[in-house]
Amino acid sequence: TLCSRGITIAPRRIAVVCAAGSGKKPDSAAKRARQAEKRRIYNKARKSEMKTRMKK
């Protein structure tokens, strides 16, 4: 609250959602992790290249 002006500010509320259990099979989760890692490396190279080209 800001007492000098009589203004009240509501506090932020953050919702936390927890999943009880993922219904995915372990092998598909591992595959998704592998694919995500490959994409991350590929995208990192592309982003780096774009930044370099924008500088020139």
PyRosetta script that sets phi, psi and omega in degrees:
from pyrosetta import init, pose_from_sequence

init()
pose = pose_from_sequence("TLCSRGITIAPRRIAVVCAAGSGKKPDSAAKRARQAEKRRIYNKARKSEMKTRMKK")
pose.set_psi(1, 150.0)
pose.set_omega(1, 174.3)
pose.set_phi(2, -107.3)
pose.set_psi(2, 101.4)
pose.set_omega(2, -172.7)
pose.set_phi(3, -68.9)
pose.set_psi(3, -34.5)
pose.set_omega(3, -174.8)
pose.set_phi(4, -65.4)
pose.set_psi(4, -29.9)
pose.set_omega(4, -178.1)
pose.set_phi(5, -110.2)
pose.set_psi(5, -4.8)
pose.set_omega(5, 179.8)
pose.set_phi(6, 72.5)
pose.set_psi(6, 26.2)
pose.set_omega(6, -179.7)
pose.set_phi(7, -98.7)
pose.set_psi(7, 132.6)
pose.set_omega(7, 178.6)
pose.set_phi(8, -108.5)
pose.set_psi(8, 129.7)
pose.set_omega(8, 178.2)
pose.set_phi(9, -110.2)
pose.set_psi(9, 125.8)
pose.set_omega(9, -179.3)
pose.set_phi(10, -72.6)
pose.set_psi(10, 139.4)
pose.set_omega(10, 177.7)
pose.set_phi(11, -70.2)
pose.set_psi(11, 151.8)
pose.set_omega(11, 177.5)
pose.set_phi(12, -72.6)
pose.set_psi(12, 141.4)
pose.set_omega(12, 175.8)
pose.set_phi(13, -118.0)
pose.set_psi(13, 127.3)
pose.set_omega(13, -178.5)
pose.set_phi(14, -111.3)
pose.set_psi(14, 124.0)
pose.set_omega(14, 179.0)
pose.set_phi(15, -86.5)
pose.set_psi(15, 133.5)
pose.set_omega(15, 178.0)
pose.set_phi(16, -115.1)
pose.set_psi(16, 123.5)
pose.set_omega(16, -179.5)
pose.set_phi(17, -114.2)
pose.set_psi(17, 126.7)
pose.set_omega(17, 179.3)
pose.set_phi(18, -116.2)
pose.set_psi(18, 134.3)
pose.set_omega(18, 177.2)
pose.set_phi(19, -87.3)
pose.set_psi(19, 133.5)
pose.set_omega(19, -179.1)
pose.set_phi(20, -68.7)
pose.set_psi(20, -41.0)
pose.set_omega(20, 179.0)
pose.set_phi(21, -163.6)
pose.set_psi(21, 137.2)
pose.set_omega(21, 177.9)
pose.set_phi(22, -81.2)
pose.set_psi(22, 131.6)
pose.set_omega(22, -177.6)
pose.set_phi(23, -83.7)
pose.set_psi(23, 14.3)
pose.set_omega(23, -177.6)
pose.set_phi(24, -89.1)
pose.set_psi(24, 151.7)
pose.set_omega(24, 176.0)
pose.set_phi(25, -75.0)
pose.set_psi(25, 148.0)
pose.set_omega(25, -178.6)
pose.set_phi(26, -61.6)
pose.set_psi(26, -36.1)
pose.set_omega(26, -178.4)
pose.set_phi(27, -68.4)
pose.set_psi(27, -36.5)
pose.set_omega(27, 179.0)
pose.set_phi(28, -71.4)
pose.set_psi(28, -33.3)
pose.set_omega(28, 177.4)
pose.set_phi(29, -66.3)
pose.set_psi(29, -38.6)
pose.set_omega(29, 178.4)
pose.set_phi(30, -66.9)
pose.set_psi(30, -39.1)
pose.set_omega(30, 178.6)
pose.set_phi(31, -63.9)
pose.set_psi(31, -44.0)
pose.set_omega(31, 178.6)
pose.set_phi(32, -61.0)
pose.set_psi(32, -39.1)
pose.set_omega(32, 178.9)
pose.set_phi(33, -64.8)
pose.set_psi(33, -42.2)
pose.set_omega(33, 177.7)
pose.set_phi(34, -62.8)
pose.set_psi(34, -45.8)
pose.set_omega(34, -179.4)
pose.set_phi(35, -63.7)
pose.set_psi(35, -41.2)
pose.set_omega(35, -179.6)
pose.set_phi(36, -62.8)
pose.set_psi(36, -40.4)
pose.set_omega(36, 179.2)
pose.set_phi(37, -64.9)
pose.set_psi(37, -43.1)
pose.set_omega(37, 178.1)
pose.set_phi(38, -61.8)
pose.set_psi(38, -44.7)
pose.set_omega(38, -179.9)
pose.set_phi(39, -64.8)
pose.set_psi(39, -37.8)
pose.set_omega(39, -179.3)
pose.set_phi(40, -61.9)
pose.set_psi(40, -45.0)
pose.set_omega(40, 179.9)
pose.set_phi(41, -66.0)
pose.set_psi(41, -43.1)
pose.set_omega(41, 179.3)
pose.set_phi(42, -62.2)
pose.set_psi(42, -46.4)
pose.set_omega(42, -178.7)
pose.set_phi(43, -67.2)
pose.set_psi(43, -34.5)
pose.set_omega(43, 178.5)
pose.set_phi(44, -62.0)
pose.set_psi(44, -43.5)
pose.set_omega(44, 178.8)
pose.set_phi(45, -64.1)
pose.set_psi(45, -42.8)
pose.set_omega(45, -179.5)
pose.set_phi(46, -65.7)
pose.set_psi(46, -42.5)
pose.set_omega(46, 179.3)
pose.set_phi(47, -62.5)
pose.set_psi(47, -42.1)
pose.set_omega(47, 179.3)
pose.set_phi(48, -62.3)
pose.set_psi(48, -43.1)
pose.set_omega(48, 179.6)
pose.set_phi(49, -63.3)
pose.set_psi(49, -42.0)
pose.set_omega(49, 179.9)
pose.set_phi(50, -63.5)
pose.set_psi(50, -42.3)
pose.set_omega(50, 178.8)
pose.set_phi(51, -61.7)
pose.set_psi(51, -41.7)
pose.set_omega(51, 179.7)
pose.set_phi(52, -63.7)
pose.set_psi(52, -44.9)
pose.set_omega(52, -178.7)
pose.set_phi(53, -66.6)
pose.set_psi(53, -32.9)
pose.set_omega(53, 179.6)
pose.set_phi(54, -71.3)
pose.set_psi(54, -28.6)
pose.set_omega(54, 177.8)
pose.set_phi(55, -68.6)
pose.set_psi(55, -33.9)
pose.set_omega(55, -174.5)
pose.set_phi(56, -79.4)
pose.dump_pdb("model.pdb")
